[in-house]
Amino acid sequence: MVLFFLLSSSLLLAASLDEIKEVSKSNIQKAIDMFLNYVKEHPSDPKIEKMGEFLFAKKRLIEAHPSLSKEIVSEDLRGLVKKLRDETFTKEETELLKKVFPNLEPFVKGLQSLNDVLVYPLFWKLNVPLEIKDPDAFADDLIERFFENPFLFSYEVLTALSKIKNAREISFAIVRRIGNLPLEEERYPYLLRLFEIARIMGYDQLNTLEEEIRKYLSLMAKLTSPVSSDELKDLVSEYESLTIPKENLRKKLVLLSRERKAQVTRRNSYLYLLLVLPAFLFFFPRFRAFLYRTFGLKKRAASLYLKLLQKHPKNVKLRLKLARLYEELGMHEKAMKEYEIIKKLSQV
């Protein structure tokens, strides 16, 4: 047992700094113990200071960010960047990160393509500035990828784009390219979204094309809801002020205008009927009697037939209708009298 202890101690003392660094990738405390023994054995080694900073930086980062301990211990920089969603490093901690990950700055500065940003959208949490060397190419790539899949540009990705050091320069490049794209009405929502992305990245100028597309889409949305005649006139006026292609909007306006005219025609027909029907009922009592009977007002119908028979006592059809009404009302004697009168009138 004593021999084993002595052998272990001699191994700790014999370990090189490279070996200590390798051990720190799996067990930081063991590596620190080995390092302290190394310092005792080699107090004048000029590399001690740098190794001490490395080990204690790693230990402090693990204590401050336990959820990232696996990536920090194993020095997995890419894995660490992908897990930063709920973690943020202070500027002081970024300096510690640089000691643990010497390639931290080159890694971040190497994220030059849009795909890099899509893979590592949380790079900005490392507090290392990213400047895109070719803003025009980046803008071209962004627009192409956007039309392939607009859903790639989540809130997380847009935040990452806004954190790029020269994001404003890229935003102006995006807007210049939008102006050169074919203006197809089906693409207007996508073009407006590209303008919004550019504004998130820092574009702050007035843009006529953006305003026209916004007005176009607003008009198209309004045309999906019922509008009054006055509102329709305002919409037509706004439509006429647009200078961008608007054929689909024109077709929708024409369709809405026709529907509106049809509604007005139907409304006028209803108004005419409401105005004419009372007069019709007043001047055509037979029709009024027919309505009374249809709606079950049989006594009123019978009364109206009696009045008509006072003017036309020999009208067999009127008397026949009255006789049948009497039967329906259970007034059989009156019905029989009417049938006798009808019989006499038929013999004449």
VMD Tcl script that draws the C-alpha trace (Angstrom):
set ca {
  {0.00 0.00 0.00}
  {2.81 2.39 0.91}
  {4.58 1.41 -2.30}
  {1.42 2.17 -4.35}
  {1.15 5.62 -2.72}
  {4.79 6.37 -3.46}
  {4.34 5.28 -7.07}
  {1.22 7.47 -7.42}
  {3.01 10.43 -5.90}
  {5.97 9.96 -8.21}
  {3.63 9.83 -11.21}
  {2.00 13.11 -10.15}
  {5.38 14.70 -9.78}
  {6.59 13.27 -13.06}
  {3.60 14.46 -15.10}
  {4.37 17.09 -17.74}
  {2.32 20.21 -18.33}
  {0.95 18.71 -21.56}
  {-0.19 15.66 -19.66}
  {-1.81 17.85 -17.01}
  {-3.65 19.75 -19.73}
  {-4.87 16.48 -21.22}
  {-6.12 15.27 -17.81}
  {-8.04 18.56 -17.40}
  {-10.26 17.50 -20.33}
  {-11.85 14.84 -18.16}
  {-11.12 15.75 -14.51}
  {-10.32 19.37 -13.73}
  {-9.70 18.84 -9.99}
  {-7.26 16.04 -10.60}
  {-5.45 18.21 -13.14}
  {-5.21 21.06 -10.61}
  {-3.75 18.69 -7.99}
  {-1.22 17.46 -10.52}
  {-0.37 21.03 -11.43}
  {0.23 22.05 -7.80}
  {2.62 19.12 -7.42}
  {4.34 20.13 -10.65}
  {4.82 23.67 -9.33}
  {6.52 22.30 -6.22}
  {8.81 20.21 -8.38}
  {9.49 22.86 -11.06}
  {8.96 26.28 -9.45}
  {11.10 28.07 -12.05}
  {9.37 26.69 -15.15}
  {8.26 29.78 -17.19}
  {5.20 27.91 -18.52}
  {3.69 27.52 -15.06}
  {1.93 30.88 -15.07}
  {0.12 30.26 -18.36}
  {-0.93 26.75 -17.30}
  {-2.17 28.07 -13.95}
  {-4.29 30.71 -15.69}
  {-5.71 28.05 -18.01}
  {-6.67 25.61 -15.24}
  {-8.16 28.16 -12.88}
  {-10.04 29.87 -15.74}
  {-11.57 26.53 -16.60}
  {-12.49 25.90 -12.96}
  {-14.11 29.34 -12.55}
  {-16.13 28.94 -15.75}
  {-17.38 25.51 -14.65}
  {-18.47 26.94 -11.28}
  {-20.22 29.91 -12.95}
  {-21.89 27.84 -15.71}
  {-22.49 24.27 -14.46}
  {-24.84 23.53 -17.39}
  {-21.85 24.00 -19.72}
  {-19.37 22.08 -17.57}
  {-19.12 19.14 -20.00}
  {-18.25 21.41 -22.95}
  {-15.84 23.55 -20.89}
  {-14.00 20.57 -19.39}
  {-13.68 18.79 -22.76}
  {-12.85 22.10 -24.47}
  {-15.64 21.56 -27.01}
  {-16.08 25.10 -28.32}
  {-18.63 24.27 -31.02}
  {-20.74 22.29 -28.57}
  {-20.55 25.15 -26.07}
  {-21.73 27.75 -28.61}
  {-24.70 25.58 -29.54}
  {-25.76 25.31 -25.86}
  {-25.68 29.02 -25.04}
  {-29.45 29.51 -25.26}
  {-29.90 30.05 -21.50}
  {-26.37 31.25 -20.77}
  {-24.60 34.58 -21.28}
  {-20.97 35.41 -20.54}
  {-19.80 38.67 -19.01}
  {-16.80 40.47 -20.54}
  {-14.66 39.18 -17.68}
  {-15.80 35.61 -18.36}
  {-15.06 36.08 -22.06}
  {-11.45 36.74 -21.11}
  {-11.46 33.48 -19.15}
  {-12.95 31.72 -22.18}
  {-10.08 32.95 -24.31}
  {-7.64 31.26 -21.93}
  {-9.53 27.96 -22.15}
  {-10.30 28.28 -25.87}
  {-7.35 30.03 -27.55}
  {-9.15 29.73 -30.90}
  {-12.27 31.52 -29.63}
  {-11.74 34.75 -31.56}
  {-10.66 33.03 -34.81}
  {-13.70 30.76 -34.51}
  {-16.19 33.62 -34.16}
  {-14.51 35.78 -36.80}
  {-14.58 32.78 -39.13}
  {-18.40 32.69 -39.18}
  {-18.51 34.46 -42.52}
  {-21.44 32.76 -44.27}
  {-25.13 32.87 -43.52}
  {-25.04 29.12 -42.97}
  {-22.47 29.64 -40.21}
  {-24.82 32.08 -38.48}
  {-27.73 29.66 -38.89}
  {-25.67 26.90 -37.24}
  {-24.30 29.13 -34.46}
  {-26.94 31.87 -33.94}
  {-25.86 32.39 -30.32}
  {-22.28 33.36 -31.16}
  {-22.89 36.91 -29.93}
  {-23.24 35.69 -26.34}
  {-19.49 35.06 -26.33}
  {-18.88 38.84 -26.50}
  {-16.54 38.44 -29.45}
  {-17.36 40.82 -32.33}
  {-18.17 39.31 -35.73}
  {-17.59 41.43 -38.82}
  {-18.60 40.05 -42.22}
  {-15.81 40.65 -44.72}
  {-18.04 40.57 -47.83}
  {-21.39 42.23 -46.98}
  {-22.65 42.05 -50.58}
  {-22.10 38.30 -50.88}
  {-23.68 37.79 -47.45}
  {-26.74 39.81 -48.57}
  {-27.05 37.74 -51.76}
  {-26.84 34.54 -49.75}
  {-29.41 35.79 -47.24}
  {-31.95 36.70 -49.93}
  {-31.48 33.40 -51.77}
  {-31.88 31.36 -48.59}
  {-34.89 33.44 -47.54}
  {-36.79 32.63 -50.75}
  {-35.88 28.96 -50.35}
  {-37.20 28.82 -46.78}
  {-38.46 32.00 -45.02}
  {-39.02 29.99 -41.83}
  {-35.26 29.69 -41.31}
  {-35.28 33.29 -40.13}
  {-36.56 32.79 -36.61}
  {-36.36 35.34 -33.82}
  {-33.11 33.70 -32.68}
  {-31.55 34.04 -36.15}
  {-32.74 37.62 -36.60}
  {-31.22 38.52 -33.24}
  {-27.94 36.96 -34.38}
  {-28.02 38.95 -37.64}
  {-28.59 42.17 -35.71}
  {-25.55 41.41 -33.51}
  {-23.12 41.32 -36.45}
  {-20.73 44.25 -36.15}
  {-21.43 45.59 -39.68}
  {-25.09 44.51 -39.77}
  {-26.17 47.99 -40.95}
  {-23.88 47.78 -43.96}
  {-25.38 44.38 -44.84}
  {-28.91 45.79 -44.42}
  {-28.26 48.46 -47.06}
  {-26.91 45.77 -49.39}
  {-30.13 43.78 -48.86}
  {-32.31 46.78 -49.73}
  {-30.28 47.51 -52.89}
  {-30.85 43.95 -54.03}
  {-34.58 44.04 -53.27}
  {-34.81 46.99 -55.67}
  {-33.31 44.83 -58.43}
  {-35.61 41.84 -57.89}
  {-38.57 41.26 -60.30}
  {-41.74 42.80 -58.90}
  {-44.23 39.95 -58.90}
  {-47.38 40.46 -56.85}
  {-47.21 36.95 -55.36}
  {-43.79 37.82 -53.90}
  {-44.79 41.12 -52.27}
  {-45.24 39.57 -48.77}
  {-41.74 38.07 -49.04}
  {-40.23 41.35 -50.24}
  {-41.84 43.21 -47.33}
  {-40.43 40.63 -44.91}
  {-36.97 41.18 -46.41}
  {-37.37 44.91 -45.77}
  {-38.30 44.09 -42.17}
  {-35.17 41.94 -41.80}
  {-33.08 44.78 -43.20}
  {-34.61 47.17 -40.66}
  {-33.87 44.73 -37.81}
  {-30.25 44.80 -39.02}
  {-30.11 48.59 -38.99}
  {-31.59 49.96 -42.23}
  {-33.16 53.30 -41.29}
  {-33.99 55.10 -44.55}
  {-37.36 55.88 -46.12}
  {-37.99 53.58 -49.05}
  {-40.69 54.19 -51.67}
  {-40.83 50.56 -52.81}
  {-41.30 49.34 -49.23}
  {-44.13 51.82 -48.64}
  {-45.86 50.89 -51.91}
  {-45.69 47.17 -51.12}
  {-46.99 47.85 -47.63}
  {-49.89 49.89 -49.07}
  {-50.61 47.18 -51.66}
  {-50.83 44.46 -48.99}
  {-52.96 46.69 -46.78}
  {-55.40 47.25 -49.66}
  {-55.51 43.53 -50.41}
  {-56.35 42.83 -46.75}
  {-59.12 45.46 -46.73}
  {-60.71 43.90 -49.81}
  {-61.32 40.67 -47.91}
  {-63.79 42.46 -45.60}
  {-67.17 44.07 -46.40}
  {-66.81 47.72 -47.44}
  {-69.29 50.55 -47.98}
  {-69.59 52.52 -51.22}
  {-67.57 55.39 -49.76}
  {-64.88 53.02 -48.52}
  {-64.74 51.39 -51.95}
  {-64.13 54.79 -53.54}
  {-61.26 55.42 -51.11}
  {-59.79 52.02 -51.93}
  {-59.96 52.74 -55.65}
  {-58.22 56.06 -55.05}
  {-55.43 54.35 -53.10}
  {-55.15 51.71 -55.81}
  {-54.73 54.33 -58.51}
  {-51.89 55.97 -56.54}
  {-49.80 52.76 -56.65}
  {-47.03 52.61 -59.26}
  {-45.93 48.98 -58.72}
  {-47.54 46.07 -60.66}
  {-51.08 45.62 -59.33}
  {-53.07 43.45 -61.75}
  {-54.23 41.00 -59.05}
  {-55.37 43.91 -56.94}
  {-57.25 45.38 -59.91}
  {-59.09 42.09 -60.48}
  {-60.09 41.93 -56.84}
  {-61.33 45.52 -56.93}
  {-63.39 44.84 -60.07}
  {-64.92 41.76 -58.48}
  {-65.72 43.66 -55.29}
  {-67.21 46.54 -57.31}
  {-69.49 44.11 -59.17}
  {-70.57 42.46 -55.95}
  {-71.26 45.87 -54.47}
  {-73.43 46.85 -57.47}
  {-75.31 43.56 -57.19}
  {-75.93 44.25 -53.49}
  {-77.24 47.74 -54.30}
  {-79.52 46.30 -57.01}
  {-80.89 43.68 -54.62}
  {-81.39 46.31 -51.91}
  {-83.26 48.57 -54.36}
  {-85.43 45.63 -55.40}
  {-86.32 44.98 -51.78}
  {-87.12 48.65 -51.24}
  {-89.29 48.70 -54.35}
  {-91.15 45.61 -53.17}
  {-91.69 47.17 -49.74}
  {-93.07 50.30 -51.35}
  {-95.23 48.54 -53.95}
  {-96.60 45.68 -51.85}
  {-98.84 47.81 -49.57}
  {-100.32 49.57 -52.60}
  {-100.76 46.24 -54.35}
  {-102.57 44.88 -51.31}
  {-104.72 47.98 -51.09}
  {-105.78 48.04 -54.73}
  {-106.21 44.25 -55.14}
  {-108.48 43.00 -52.34}
  {-108.73 39.53 -53.95}
  {-105.00 39.13 -53.52}
  {-105.32 40.41 -49.97}
  {-108.01 37.81 -49.30}
  {-105.77 35.13 -50.76}
  {-102.94 36.19 -48.38}
  {-105.30 36.18 -45.39}
  {-106.37 32.64 -46.23}
  {-102.78 31.50 -46.85}
  {-101.67 32.77 -43.45}
  {-104.64 31.20 -41.66}
  {-106.68 34.41 -41.19}
  {-109.79 32.71 -42.56}
  {-112.40 34.94 -40.91}
  {-110.74 38.04 -42.35}
  {-110.63 36.37 -45.74}
  {-114.34 35.48 -45.51}
  {-115.19 39.05 -44.52}
  {-113.23 40.39 -47.51}
  {-114.98 37.94 -49.89}
  {-118.39 39.15 -48.59}
  {-117.41 42.74 -49.37}
  {-116.32 41.72 -52.86}
  {-119.61 39.87 -53.43}
  {-121.54 43.03 -52.57}
  {-119.94 44.57 -55.66}
  {-120.02 41.37 -57.73}
  {-123.00 39.28 -56.45}
  {-123.04 37.01 -59.52}
  {-119.34 36.01 -59.33}
  {-119.52 32.21 -58.95}
  {-115.76 31.82 -58.26}
  {-115.91 34.25 -55.33}
  {-118.94 32.50 -53.86}
  {-117.28 29.09 -54.25}
  {-114.21 30.34 -52.34}
  {-116.42 31.81 -49.65}
  {-118.42 28.54 -49.35}
  {-115.23 26.55 -48.90}
  {-114.00 29.02 -46.27}
  {-117.26 28.60 -44.37}
  {-116.78 24.84 -44.44}
  {-113.23 25.17 -43.11}
  {-114.54 27.44 -40.34}
  {-117.28 24.92 -39.45}
  {-120.02 27.34 -40.58}
  {-121.90 24.66 -42.57}
  {-125.33 26.43 -42.82}
  {-123.72 29.50 -44.39}
  {-121.74 27.25 -46.68}
  {-124.99 25.49 -47.82}
  {-126.64 28.85 -48.56}
  {-123.68 29.84 -50.74}
  {-123.83 26.52 -52.61}
  {-127.61 27.05 -53.26}
  {-126.89 30.54 -54.65}
  {-124.11 29.08 -56.82}
  {-126.56 26.42 -58.11}
  {-129.17 29.04 -59.06}
  {-126.55 31.24 -60.75}
  {-125.32 28.23 -62.72}
  {-128.85 27.56 -64.05}
  {-129.37 31.05 -65.33}
}
mol new
graphics top color blue
foreach p $ca { graphics top sphere $p radius 0.5 }
foreach p [lrange $ca 0 end-1] q [lrange $ca 1 end] { graphics top cylinder $p $q radius 0.2 }
display resetview
